[in-house]
């Protein structure tokens, strides 16, 4: 059986939390299959809030530790879902 996990992260203040978040993402780069990040950007504003979606595959034994490391960062919220197929 294969397993895929999708993690959603909201960063409430990108200026404060982006560096810490990026360090954790880099640490676990080997389990991240896809990464999509977005924030509001137009001619008048660049939002401090951002959203990152991650698709994780393989090495599921690292998923729990990855989420625990993300959850230690103040100012972000982490949600997840897992698919078994």
C-alpha positions in Angstrom: 0.0 0.0 0.0 1.3 3.5 -0.9 0.8 6.5 1.3 0.8 10.2 0.4 0.5 13.0 2.9 -0.5 16.6 2.1 0.5 19.3 4.6 -0.9 22.8 4.6 1.0 25.6 6.4 -0.3 29.1 7.1 2.4 31.5 8.0 0.9 34.4 9.9 3.8 36.8 9.5 6.2 35.8 6.6 8.7 38.5 7.6 9.1 37.0 11.1 8.7 33.3 10.4 9.9 32.6 6.9 13.5 32.0 7.9 12.6 29.4 10.6 10.1 27.8 8.3 12.6 27.6 5.4 15.2 25.9 7.7 12.8 23.2 8.6 11.7 22.7 5.0 15.4 22.4 3.9 16.1 19.9 6.7 13.3 17.6 5.4 13.8 18.3 1.7 14.2 14.6 1.0 10.6 13.8 1.8 9.0 16.8 0.0 7.8 15.8 -3.4 5.9 19.0 -4.3 5.9 22.4 -2.7 3.5 25.3 -3.6 3.7 28.6 -1.9 1.5 31.7 -2.3 0.7 35.0 -0.8 -1.3 38.1 -1.8 0.7 40.3 -4.1 -0.5 43.3 -6.1 0.7 46.8 -6.9 -0.5 48.1 -3.5 0.4 45.3 -1.1 2.6 42.3 -0.4 0.8 40.3 2.3 2.7 39.2 5.4 0.5 36.1 5.5 1.5 33.1 3.3 0.3 29.6 2.6 2.5 26.6 1.7 1.1 23.3 0.4 3.4 20.3 0.6 3.0 16.8 -0.8 5.1 14.2 1.0 6.1 10.8 -0.2 8.3 8.0 1.0 10.1 7.9 4.3 6.8 8.2 6.2 8.8 7.5 9.4 10.0 11.1 9.1 6.6 12.7 8.6 5.8 12.9 12.3 9.1 14.5 13.2 8.7 16.9 10.3 5.3 18.1 11.6 6.6 18.3 15.1 9.5 20.5 14.0 7.1 22.8 12.1 4.7 23.0 15.0 7.5 24.4 17.2 7.6 27.5 15.1 5.4 30.2 16.7 3.2 32.0 14.2 2.4 29.1 11.9 -0.4 26.7 11.8 -0.1 23.2 10.3 -2.9 20.9 9.0 -2.5 17.6 7.2 -4.3 14.8 5.4 -3.1 11.3 4.4 -4.1 9.2 1.5 -3.6 5.4 1.4 -4.0 3.6 -1.9 
